[in-house]
Amino acid sequence: MKKTGILIEMENSRVKETTLGMITLAARADADLYALVLDGVDDPACDILAQYGITKIVDLGLSSAPEIRLNPAVRAEAVTQAAQKLQLDVIFGLSSADGKDLIPRVAALLDVPLVMDCLDVDLKKNIARTSQYSGKVLADIQLSGDLLIFGIRPNAVQPVLSPAQAKKIKMASDSASLPGFALVSWDDGDRGQASLAEADIIIAGGRGLKNSDNFSLLFDCAKKMHAAVGASRVAVDEGWVPYAFQVGQTGEKVSPQVYIACGISGSIQHFAGMKTARMIIAVNKDENAAIMANCDYHVQGDLFEILTELIRQL
Ligand SMILES: Cc1cc2nc3c(=O)[nH]c(=O)nc-3n(C[C@H](O)[C@H](O)[C@H](O)COP(=O)(O)OP(=O)(O)OC[C@H]3O[C@@H](n4cnc5c(N)ncnc54)[C@H](O)[C@@H]3O)c2cc1C
């Protein structure tokens, strides 16, 4: 039975939904599931982890001081030490903003193979499925080694209950202060919305929005639908919204339940970031736009009229 460590991401003391999906993916194999928790875990969170199949909850007990807790080198060292002490065979983490910072550091410290942005992982064969060449092909990458690390795309797997009994283990790390690396300041980077990669619903705008003021239509819709707002690269390059909103080959890769593309033509590079959405809805005035042939539903017409009506209906 493989010992699989899962890097747990929390938000306001709650285990993120995307983390639960990652646990479900690991639970598909015959694995012993260790939750690796860096930011403290209370009893309700422990119960949730157990409901999804975690058998050991490892509290890595980082100091609550932000300059230590948020230091990526300290976090990576704590996970590295836990992986060695627990003799893990596999580590799963999310390919989220935090995961992209943490997981490659852990792989480098341990000098072990890593695949990021996995859509699926077969732990029996150690094969990771990833999207390559702007989503034109799916590649199955087989890893070998004593310890393998996989970064899982948020929302790639829907969480499924798999109740287990979980034991809590406290494991202090020796990484409280690493010489030569200090975090001197940090910025929460509040974008006024939930993380794009983790949103269940995304409503995105492109060149068709025409200017930054018109993005308020998307924000109004998003608020009513509990959605996040995304954008094409054109909208970002024009300065209408920050880069953090960009979806696509050179932006965020997302797998929401629903992706609503407004005034976006559906270039290959945009599709590379959202083609794994479970439902794609296009709003476009051009019936020949590429996105109209590559979506589940489309509404042909002027997006300003359609979004105004949508807001009214919502
Ligand atoms: C290396 C590389 C990387 C790239 N990475 C990315 C990336 O990560 N993400 C990305 O998005 N792009 C990326 N691009 C750019 C990409 O090729 C396209 O240029 C871009 O996606 C087009 O953005 P758009 O769909 O908003 O604009 P357009 O292609 O100009 O489409 C605008 C659409 O809006 C519609 N429209 C206009 N007015 C209205 C209206 N009133 N009502 C309804 N519909 C309307 C039009 O019919 C049209 O279909 C990349 C390009 C390169 C070369």
Ligand as a Chemical Component Dictionary entry (heavy atoms), coordinates in Angstrom:
data_LIG
# 
_chem_comp.id                   LIG 
_chem_comp.type                 NON-POLYMER 
_chem_comp.pdbx_formal_charge   0 
_chem_comp.three_letter_code    LIG 
# 
loop_
_chem_comp_atom.comp_id 
_chem_comp_atom.atom_id 
_chem_comp_atom.alt_atom_id 
_chem_comp_atom.type_symbol 
_chem_comp_atom.charge 
_chem_comp_atom.model_Cartn_x 
_chem_comp_atom.model_Cartn_y 
_chem_comp_atom.model_Cartn_z 
_chem_comp_atom.pdbx_ordinal 
LIG C1  C1  C 0 2.129   32.477 -27.497 1  
LIG C2  C2  C 0 0.733   32.987 -27.311 2  
LIG C3  C3  C 0 0.119   32.807 -26.083 3  
LIG C4  C4  C 0 -1.189  33.269 -25.907 4  
LIG N1  N1  N 0 -1.786  33.064 -24.689 5  
LIG C5  C5  C 0 -3.093  33.412 -24.549 6  
LIG C6  C6  C 0 -3.787  33.140 -23.330 7  
LIG O1  O1  O 0 -3.240  32.620 -22.341 8  
LIG N2  N2  N 0 -5.089  33.476 -23.252 9  
LIG C7  C7  C 0 -5.764  34.085 -24.299 10 
LIG O2  O2  O 0 -6.965  34.375 -24.155 11 
LIG N3  N3  N 0 -5.113  34.372 -25.442 12 
LIG C8  C8  C 0 -3.796  34.075 -25.582 13 
LIG N4  N4  N 0 -3.155  34.417 -26.728 14 
LIG C9  C9  C 0 -3.844  35.298 -27.692 15 
LIG C10 C10 C 0 -4.801  34.564 -28.622 16 
LIG O3  O3  O 0 -4.111  34.109 -29.753 17 
LIG C11 C11 C 0 -5.933  35.498 -29.072 18 
LIG O4  O4  O 0 -5.377  36.656 -29.675 19 
LIG C12 C12 C 0 -6.845  35.967 -27.953 20 
LIG O5  O5  O 0 -7.274  34.859 -27.189 21 
LIG C13 C13 C 0 -8.064  36.654 -28.553 22 
LIG O6  O6  O 0 -8.798  37.270 -27.533 23 
LIG P1  P1  P 0 -10.337 37.578 -27.731 24 
LIG O7  O7  O 0 -11.040 36.321 -28.042 25 
LIG O8  O8  O 0 -10.753 38.374 -26.549 26 
LIG O9  O9  O 0 -10.336 38.592 -28.975 27 
LIG P2  P2  P 0 -10.821 38.377 -30.456 28 
LIG O10 O10 O 0 -10.182 37.184 -31.074 29 
LIG O11 O11 O 0 -10.632 39.670 -31.146 30 
LIG O12 O12 O 0 -12.365 38.042 -30.339 31 
LIG C14 C14 C 0 -13.313 38.973 -29.895 32 
LIG C15 C15 C 0 -14.684 38.319 -30.054 33 
LIG O13 O13 O 0 -15.663 39.170 -29.504 34 
LIG C16 C16 C 0 -16.823 39.081 -30.333 35 
LIG N5  N5  N 0 -17.578 40.324 -30.105 36 
LIG C17 C17 C 0 -17.199 41.593 -30.364 37 
LIG N6  N6  N 0 -18.146 42.454 -29.974 38 
LIG C18 C18 C 0 -19.173 41.710 -29.467 39 
LIG C19 C19 C 0 -20.429 42.023 -28.904 40 
LIG N7  N7  N 0 -20.845 43.293 -28.740 41 
LIG N8  N8  N 0 -21.221 41.010 -28.492 42 
LIG C20 C20 C 0 -20.849 39.724 -28.623 43 
LIG N9  N9  N 0 -19.636 39.363 -29.151 44 
LIG C21 C21 C 0 -18.809 40.355 -29.556 45 
LIG C22 C22 C 0 -16.298 38.960 -31.746 46 
LIG O14 O14 O 0 -17.273 38.372 -32.593 47 
LIG C23 C23 C 0 -15.085 38.060 -31.522 48 
LIG O15 O15 O 0 -15.428 36.686 -31.677 49 
LIG C24 C24 C 0 -1.860  33.948 -26.941 50 
LIG C25 C25 C 0 -1.215  34.126 -28.173 51 
LIG C26 C26 C 0 0.061   33.660 -28.346 52 
LIG C27 C27 C 0 0.718   33.848 -29.681 53 
# 
loop_
_chem_comp_bond.comp_id 
_chem_comp_bond.atom_id_1 
_chem_comp_bond.atom_id_2 
_chem_comp_bond.value_order 
_chem_comp_bond.pdbx_ordinal 
LIG C1  C2  SING 1  
LIG C2  C3  SING 2  
LIG C2  C26 DOUB 3  
LIG C3  C4  DOUB 4  
LIG C4  N1  SING 5  
LIG C4  C24 SING 6  
LIG N1  C5  DOUB 7  
LIG C5  C6  SING 8  
LIG C5  C8  SING 9  
LIG C6  O1  DOUB 10 
LIG C6  N2  SING 11 
LIG N2  C7  SING 12 
LIG C7  O2  DOUB 13 
LIG C7  N3  SING 14 
LIG N3  C8  DOUB 15 
LIG C8  N4  SING 16 
LIG N4  C9  SING 17 
LIG N4  C24 SING 18 
LIG C9  C10 SING 19 
LIG C10 O3  SING 20 
LIG C10 C11 SING 21 
LIG C11 O4  SING 22 
LIG C11 C12 SING 23 
LIG C12 O5  SING 24 
LIG C12 C13 SING 25 
LIG C13 O6  SING 26 
LIG O6  P1  SING 27 
LIG P1  O7  DOUB 28 
LIG P1  O8  SING 29 
LIG P1  O9  SING 30 
LIG O9  P2  SING 31 
LIG P2  O10 DOUB 32 
LIG P2  O11 SING 33 
LIG P2  O12 SING 34 
LIG O12 C14 SING 35 
LIG C14 C15 SING 36 
LIG C15 O13 SING 37 
LIG C15 C23 SING 38 
LIG O13 C16 SING 39 
LIG C16 N5  SING 40 
LIG C16 C22 SING 41 
LIG N5  C17 SING 42 
LIG N5  C21 SING 43 
LIG C17 N6  DOUB 44 
LIG N6  C18 SING 45 
LIG C18 C19 SING 46 
LIG C18 C21 DOUB 47 
LIG C19 N7  SING 48 
LIG C19 N8  DOUB 49 
LIG N8  C20 SING 50 
LIG C20 N9  DOUB 51 
LIG N9  C21 SING 52 
LIG C22 O14 SING 53 
LIG C22 C23 SING 54 
LIG C23 O15 SING 55 
LIG C24 C25 DOUB 56 
LIG C25 C26 SING 57 
LIG C26 C27 SING 58 
# 
